[in-house]
């Protein structure tokens, strides 16, 4: 019984040996293929590990095609970024408020229907919004004469002053300010569900 088991184990070992030889030959073939691939990728096969990298020569390396913006010597070639001012137009059913702020959010100038001489219900009229826009455009022109600026326009609310400012921007009175506007954004909050509405104002 013991001799039968020993002979059976020898047959199993003998049967597994060809597969081991086949795997060994496969691995050696992959090594040869990888070596050939590395030799083909090497542009200079005659170079040795001790060889030195190429030098720039007496004239030095050629200048880059694009100057480095972080280098103080070459950064002067780039035009400085223009500051972006923000023009906010808040138009409600009761008033129209236009505010010009710095890029940091600090207000520079503001006009409303009341500051333009309109009273009570007339503060939210189309004419009040138009006068606010015209006075704000004059303020922006004064700043643009001193420095080159850009303006981001933000709307909030669905009052008549919203349409008045947009129309004024498209007319000859906004001809100088119109090229300075780079973006227009609507920041009107839209109520979906939420809490109870505010009590209606009675005039």
Residue, then its C-alpha position, 0 to 999 in steps of 0.5 A: x500500500x505504501x509503495x503504491x502511494x509512493x509510485x503515485x506521488x512520483x507520477x504526479x511530480x513527473x506530470x507537473x514538471x513539463x508545466x513548470x518548464x513551460x512557465x519558466x520558458x514563458x517568463x524568460x521570453x517576456x524578459x527578452x521582449x522587455x529587454x528588446x523594448x528598452x533597447x529600442x526606446x534608447x535613442x543612443x545605445x552606445x551611451x554608457x551609464x557614466x556618460x554626462x548629459x548634454x551641455x548648453x555650450x558657450x552661448x547657453x540654452x535658448x530662451x523659452x518660447x513662452x516667458x515665465x509669468x512668475x519671473x520678475x524680469x519677464x512678467x513685465x511683458x504681461x498686461x496687468x489684470x484689470x480690477x473688476x468692479x461690481x454693479x448691483x441693481x436691487x429693484x423691488x416693488x417699492x424702490x430701486x437701489x444701485x450700488x457700485x462696489x470694489x472687487x473686495x465688496x467695499x461700496x464706492x457709490x450708490x443711488x436709489x429712487x429716493x436719492x434721485x428726488x422721487x417720493x413714495x410710490x414713484x421711487x419704484x417707477x421706471x423713471x426712477x430706475x432710469x435716473x439711478x442708472x444714468x447717474x451710476x454710469x457717470x460715476x463709472x465713467x469717472x473711475x474708468x477715465x483714471x484706471x482701466x476697469x471691468x464691471x460685473x453686473x448683478x440683478x436682484x428683484x423683478x421691479x421696474x428698475x431692473x428693466x430701466x437699467x438694462x434699457x439705459x445700458x443699451x442706449x447712448x447713455x451707456x455707450x461707454x459703460x457697455x464695453x466694460x461689462x464682462x458678465x451679467x448675473x441674476x441673483x433673484x431668490x426664488x421662493x419654493x415653499x418656505x415660511x409664511x409670506x411677509x404682510x403686504x404693504x398698504x399705501 
